[in-house]
Amino acid sequence: MVMACLLMAACATLTPEEKAAREAAVKEKVKTAVVSQKYRINVTSMKPERGISHSVSTAWLKVDSTTVECMLPYAGRDDIPHMKSRAEVRMGSKIDFKSDIKDYVCGIQPGDGRAIIKFKVENGIEYKFTVTIENNGNAKINLEPEGRDKIEYEGYVNISK
């Protein structure tokens, strides 16, 4: 969303040819980053399974070939198996780790160029990631931590490298 706003503001004074060239360059950078499995998503908002959306800063997910590194805020409930109930909503906790990726699958949609990426991470518990990256750089991260509530993040692919 931020990338789209910046792109719109930058394109306001461009000719249609310059605008098309700039959009094509962004699409190519995003596609290259996704296909090479080397990208960073800067997260701008989070939506817990049980709650309202929140703006966030200094949150990100970085994929580098066979590893994932993330610093994501988390709000949700934990399962408490021995009590057969759910714990209270945890606010202010983080999902902060660097770990190896398992089962990385990336598919590019033929019509709109959107990438849908799925992978798992084992880091004490299993995390299932589903990442959707639009060809303009906007991204959604759906995260399912084992035994915890799901959470969704939105942001953009950092292509400033």
C-alpha positions in Angstrom: 0.0 0.0 0.0 2.8 2.4 0.9 4.6 1.4 -2.3 1.4 2.1 -4.3 1.1 5.5 -2.7 4.7 6.4 -3.4 4.4 5.1 -7.0 1.2 7.2 -7.5 2.8 10.3 -6.1 6.0 9.8 -8.2 3.9 9.1 -11.3 1.8 12.2 -11.0 4.2 14.3 -13.0 5.4 11.6 -15.4 4.3 11.1 -19.0 2.4 8.0 -19.7 5.5 6.4 -21.2 7.6 7.2 -18.2 4.9 5.9 -15.9 4.7 2.6 -17.8 8.5 2.3 -17.9 8.7 2.8 -14.1 5.9 0.3 -13.4 7.6 -2.2 -15.6 10.9 -1.7 -13.8 9.1 -2.2 -10.4 7.4 -5.4 -11.7 10.7 -6.8 -13.0 12.5 -6.0 -9.7 9.8 -7.7 -7.6 9.7 -10.7 -9.9 13.5 -11.1 -9.8 13.5 -10.9 -6.0 10.7 -13.4 -5.6 12.1 -15.9 -8.1 15.6 -15.7 -6.6 14.2 -16.2 -3.1 15.9 -13.1 -1.9 13.5 -10.5 -0.7 12.5 -8.5 2.4 8.9 -7.5 3.2 8.5 -4.4 5.3 5.3 -4.9 7.3 3.0 -1.9 7.8 0.0 -3.5 9.5 -1.2 -6.6 11.3 -4.6 -8.2 11.8 -4.9 -10.7 14.5 -7.5 -13.5 14.1 -9.4 -12.1 17.1 -9.0 -8.4 17.0 -8.7 -5.2 14.9 -6.0 -4.2 12.5 -3.0 -2.3 13.9 -0.4 -0.2 12.2 3.1 -1.4 12.9 6.7 -0.2 12.3 10.1 -1.9 12.4 8.5 -5.3 11.5 9.7 -7.4 8.6 10.1 -10.8 7.0 13.3 -11.6 5.1 13.7 -14.6 2.8 17.3 -15.4 1.8 17.4 -18.6 -0.3 17.1 -21.4 2.3 16.6 -19.3 5.5 13.9 -16.9 6.8 14.5 -14.2 9.3 11.5 -12.4 10.8 10.7 -9.7 13.4 6.9 -9.6 13.6 4.6 -8.5 16.4 2.1 -11.0 17.6 -1.3 -10.8 19.3 -3.3 -13.9 19.8 -4.1 -16.8 22.0 -2.1 -19.9 22.9 -3.6 -23.4 23.3 -3.2 -24.8 26.7 -3.6 -28.6 26.1 -3.6 -29.8 29.7 -6.4 -27.3 30.6 -8.5 -27.9 27.5 -9.0 -24.2 27.1 -7.4 -21.2 25.4 -5.1 -18.7 27.2 -5.9 -15.0 27.3 -5.0 -12.9 24.3 -1.3 -12.1 24.3 -0.5 -8.6 23.2 3.0 -7.2 22.7 4.7 -10.5 22.1 7.0 -11.0 19.1 7.8 -13.7 16.5 11.5 -13.1 16.2 13.8 -15.8 14.8 16.1 -16.9 12.0 15.6 -20.4 10.8 15.8 -22.8 7.9 12.9 -23.0 5.4 11.1 -26.3 4.8 8.9 -27.0 1.8 9.2 -23.7 -0.1 6.8 -23.5 -3.0 6.4 -20.5 -5.2 3.8 -20.1 -8.0 3.4 -17.1 -10.3 -0.2 -16.5 -11.5 -0.3 -16.3 -15.3 -2.9 -13.6 -15.5 -1.8 -10.9 -13.1 1.8 -11.9 -12.2 0.9 -12.3 -8.5 3.3 -14.7 -6.6 1.8 -17.1 -4.0 4.5 -18.5 -1.8 4.1 -21.2 0.9 6.7 -22.5 3.3 7.1 -23.9 6.8 9.6 -23.2 9.5 10.4 -25.3 12.6 11.6 -23.2 15.5 10.4 -24.9 18.6 6.9 -24.8 17.1 5.9 -25.1 13.4 5.1 -21.9 11.6 3.2 -22.0 8.2 3.6 -19.0 6.0 1.5 -18.1 3.0 2.9 -15.0 1.3 1.1 -13.2 -1.6 3.1 -10.7 -3.5 1.5 -8.5 -6.1 3.6 -7.4 -9.1 3.6 -3.8 -7.8 5.3 -5.0 -4.6 2.4 -5.0 -2.2 2.5 -8.1 0.0 0.3 -10.1 2.5 1.6 -12.6 4.9 -0.7 -15.1 6.5 1.0 -16.8 9.4 -0.3 -19.9 11.2 1.8 -20.7 14.3 1.2 -24.2 15.7 -1.1 -24.1 18.7 -1.7 -20.3 18.4 -4.1 -18.0 16.6 -3.5 -17.1 13.0 -2.4 -13.6 12.1 -2.2 -11.6 8.9 0.3 -8.9 8.0 0.4 -6.4 5.1 3.3 -4.6 3.7 5.5 -4.2 0.7 8.6 -5.8 -0.9 11.7 -3.6 -0.3 13.2 -3.3 -3.8 15.5 -0.4 -3.0 18.6 -2.6 -3.1 
